Amino acid sequence: MFSCRAILFDLDGTLIDSIATVDRAWTKWALRHNLNPDEVVPQIHGRRAIDSLRRFVPNSDIDIEEEFRWLEQMEAADTEGVVEIDGSLSFLAGLPSHQWAIVTSGTSPVATARMGAVGIIPVVAVYGEDVENGKPHPDPYLEAARRMQLEPSECIVFEDTRAGILSGQAAGMKVIAVNGGVEKPELDLADALIANYRQITSAQNPDGLRVDITFLK
């Protein structure tokens, strides 16, 4: 059982399954620069696109900002196959709108397109461009707590990547990992692990929210 005043959700892989569109865009980008998609794609999840581009851009003659805009347009325009993680929308519907937020590495054009595809409408959202340092740094989750006028310790995080877990924990928050029913050893860093939202329930208590989990871990 976890008690908190707000829940901060990562988006891709945590509330929605957008892996197909992410992989399509990054595969096209890798091939565009004669890079091996099998080496690039597995390393970009959970991180801001701009940070991944800085890592993989093959030479200094390439304009990273131009590459970023190209990739952003590609991802924002493609929402085919974007669906909810099992039970996520029902779980969100049971939460008061002021007690949850989205904290994503995606930029606002990309994230809002994907949220629109499944009907997620957050009151508070922190996007990749809203912070100086993206995940695994604590900045995104600290900014969400600030916007919600809460102490970091009053929030819990739902994540699906190592970078996201490290970000939430560095911000001083407990982290529940969502593995989607797929074995991901890197998620063992989290404070708890669920396969999907059918394993959890929430209820109001005097301090805010109580989250009960049928634990995998």
C-alpha positions as CSV (number, residue, x, y, z in Angstrom):
1,M,0.0,0.0,0.0
2,F,1.2,3.5,-1.0
3,S,-0.1,6.8,0.4
4,C,0.3,10.0,-1.6
5,R,-1.4,13.2,-2.5
6,A,-0.8,12.9,-6.2
7,I,0.3,10.3,-8.8
8,L,2.7,11.3,-11.6
9,F,2.5,9.2,-14.7
10,D,5.0,8.8,-17.5
11,L,3.2,8.5,-20.8
12,D,4.7,6.2,-23.4
13,G,4.9,2.6,-22.2
14,T,3.3,3.5,-18.9
15,L,-0.2,4.7,-19.7
16,I,-0.2,4.1,-23.5
17,D,1.4,1.6,-25.8
18,S,3.1,3.7,-28.5
19,I,6.0,1.4,-29.2
20,A,5.1,0.8,-32.8
21,T,5.0,4.5,-33.8
22,V,8.2,5.3,-31.7
23,D,10.1,2.5,-33.4
24,R,8.8,3.4,-36.9
25,A,10.0,7.0,-36.5
26,W,13.4,6.2,-35.0
27,T,14.0,3.4,-37.6
28,K,13.4,5.9,-40.4
29,W,15.7,8.4,-38.7
30,A,18.5,5.8,-38.3
31,L,18.2,4.6,-41.9
32,R,18.3,8.2,-43.0
33,H,21.8,8.4,-41.6
34,N,23.0,4.9,-42.5
35,L,22.8,3.8,-38.8
36,N,21.7,0.4,-37.7
37,P,18.2,0.7,-36.2
38,D,18.8,-2.4,-34.1
39,E,21.5,-0.5,-32.3
40,V,19.7,2.9,-32.0
41,V,16.1,2.0,-31.2
42,P,16.6,0.0,-28.0
43,Q,18.5,2.9,-26.4
44,I,16.1,5.8,-27.0
45,H,13.1,4.8,-24.8
46,G,12.4,6.8,-21.7
47,R,14.7,9.7,-22.8
48,R,14.1,12.9,-24.6
49,A,14.5,12.8,-28.3
50,I,16.9,15.7,-28.2
51,D,19.2,13.8,-25.7
52,S,19.1,10.7,-27.9
53,L,19.9,12.7,-31.0
54,R,22.9,14.2,-29.3
55,R,24.2,10.7,-28.6
56,F,23.6,9.2,-32.0
57,V,24.0,12.1,-34.6
58,P,26.9,10.7,-36.6
59,N,28.9,13.8,-37.2
60,S,29.1,17.5,-36.1
61,D,28.2,18.8,-39.6
62,I,24.5,17.7,-38.9
63,D,22.2,20.3,-37.5
64,I,20.7,18.6,-34.4
65,E,17.9,21.1,-34.1
66,E,16.8,20.4,-37.7
67,E,17.0,16.6,-37.0
68,F,14.9,17.1,-33.9
69,R,12.2,19.0,-35.8
70,W,12.1,16.3,-38.5
71,L,11.7,13.6,-35.9
72,E,9.1,15.5,-33.9
73,Q,7.0,16.1,-37.0
74,M,7.3,12.4,-37.9
75,E,6.2,11.2,-34.4
76,A,3.4,13.8,-34.0
77,A,1.8,12.8,-37.3
78,D,1.8,9.1,-36.6
79,T,-0.6,7.8,-34.0
80,E,-1.5,4.5,-35.7
81,G,-1.6,1.7,-33.2
82,V,-1.4,3.9,-30.1
83,V,-3.6,2.3,-27.5
84,E,-4.0,2.3,-23.7
85,I,-2.0,0.0,-21.4
86,D,-4.5,-2.5,-20.1
87,G,-6.7,-0.8,-17.5
88,S,-4.9,2.5,-17.5
89,L,-7.8,4.7,-18.7
90,S,-10.2,3.2,-16.1
91,F,-7.6,3.8,-13.4
92,L,-7.2,7.4,-14.5
93,A,-11.0,7.9,-14.6
94,G,-11.1,6.9,-10.9
95,L,-8.6,9.6,-9.9
96,P,-9.6,13.3,-9.2
97,S,-8.2,15.4,-12.0
98,H,-6.2,17.5,-9.6
99,Q,-4.4,14.4,-8.1
100,W,-2.6,13.2,-11.2
101,A,-0.3,14.6,-13.8
102,I,1.7,13.5,-16.9
103,V,5.5,13.7,-16.8
104,T,6.8,12.7,-20.2
105,S,10.1,12.9,-22.1
106,G,8.1,13.5,-25.2
107,T,7.6,17.1,-26.5
108,S,4.2,18.6,-26.3
109,P,3.3,18.1,-30.0
110,V,4.1,14.4,-29.9
111,A,2.6,13.8,-26.4
112,T,-0.6,15.7,-27.0
113,A,-1.2,13.8,-30.3
114,R,-0.8,10.5,-28.6
115,M,-2.9,11.5,-25.6
116,G,-5.6,12.7,-28.0
117,A,-5.5,9.3,-29.7
118,V,-6.7,7.6,-26.5
119,G,-8.6,10.4,-24.8
120,I,-6.2,11.4,-22.0
121,I,-6.7,15.0,-20.9
122,P,-4.4,16.0,-18.0
123,V,-4.8,19.2,-16.0
124,V,-1.0,19.2,-15.3
125,A,1.6,18.0,-17.8
126,V,5.4,18.3,-17.9
127,Y,6.8,17.8,-21.4
128,G,10.4,17.2,-22.5
129,E,10.9,20.9,-23.4
130,D,9.8,22.1,-20.0
131,V,13.0,21.2,-18.2
132,E,16.7,21.8,-18.7
133,N,17.6,18.2,-17.9
134,G,15.5,15.3,-18.9
135,K,15.2,11.8,-17.4
136,P,17.1,10.2,-15.7
137,H,17.7,13.5,-14.0
138,P,15.1,14.5,-11.3
139,D,14.1,17.7,-13.0
140,P,10.9,16.5,-14.7
141,Y,9.3,15.0,-11.6
142,L,10.5,17.9,-9.4
143,E,8.8,20.3,-11.9
144,A,5.6,18.3,-11.7
145,A,5.5,18.5,-7.9
146,R,6.2,22.2,-8.0
147,R,3.3,22.8,-10.4
148,M,1.0,20.8,-8.2
149,Q,2.3,22.7,-5.1
150,L,3.3,19.5,-3.4
151,E,6.5,18.2,-1.8
152,P,8.2,15.5,-3.8
153,S,7.7,13.0,-1.0
154,E,3.9,13.5,-1.4
155,C,4.0,12.1,-4.9
156,I,4.4,8.6,-6.3
157,V,5.5,7.8,-9.8
158,F,4.5,5.3,-12.4
159,E,7.2,4.5,-15.0
160,D,8.3,1.8,-17.4
161,T,12.0,2.5,-18.1
162,R,15.2,2.6,-16.1
163,A,15.7,6.3,-17.0
164,G,12.3,7.1,-15.7
165,I,12.7,5.1,-12.5
166,L,16.0,6.8,-11.7
167,S,14.4,10.2,-12.4
168,G,11.5,9.6,-10.0
169,Q,13.8,8.2,-7.3
170,A,16.3,11.0,-7.6
171,A,13.4,13.4,-7.1
172,G,12.7,11.7,-3.7
173,M,9.6,9.8,-4.9
174,K,8.5,6.2,-4.6
175,V,8.2,4.5,-8.1
176,I,5.9,1.8,-9.3
177,A,7.1,0.2,-12.5
178,V,4.7,-1.0,-15.3
179,N,6.2,-3.9,-17.2
180,G,3.3,-4.7,-19.5
181,G,3.6,-8.4,-18.7
182,V,7.1,-8.5,-20.4
183,E,10.1,-9.4,-18.3
184,K,12.3,-6.3,-17.9
185,P,15.1,-6.9,-15.4
186,E,16.0,-3.2,-15.4
187,L,12.7,-2.4,-13.7
188,D,13.8,-4.2,-10.5
189,L,15.1,-0.8,-9.4
190,A,11.5,0.3,-8.7
191,D,9.8,0.1,-5.3
192,A,7.0,-2.0,-6.8
193,L,6.2,-3.7,-10.1
194,I,2.9,-4.3,-11.9
195,A,2.1,-5.9,-15.2
196,N,-1.0,-3.7,-15.8
197,Y,-3.6,-1.5,-14.0
198,R,-5.9,-4.4,-13.2
199,Q,-3.5,-5.1,-10.3
200,I,-4.1,-1.8,-8.5
201,T,-6.9,0.2,-6.9
202,S,-7.1,3.7,-5.5
203,A,-9.2,5.2,-2.7
204,Q,-9.3,8.5,-0.9
205,N,-7.9,8.7,2.6
206,P,-7.3,11.6,5.0
207,D,-3.9,12.3,3.5
208,G,-5.0,12.2,-0.1
209,L,-4.8,8.8,-2.0
210,R,-4.2,5.2,-1.1
211,V,-2.9,3.0,-3.8
212,D,-3.3,-0.8,-3.2
213,I,-1.4,-3.3,-5.3
214,T,-1.5,-7.0,-5.9
215,F,2.3,-7.2,-6.0
216,L,4.4,-8.9,-8.5
217,K,7.4,-7.7,-6.4
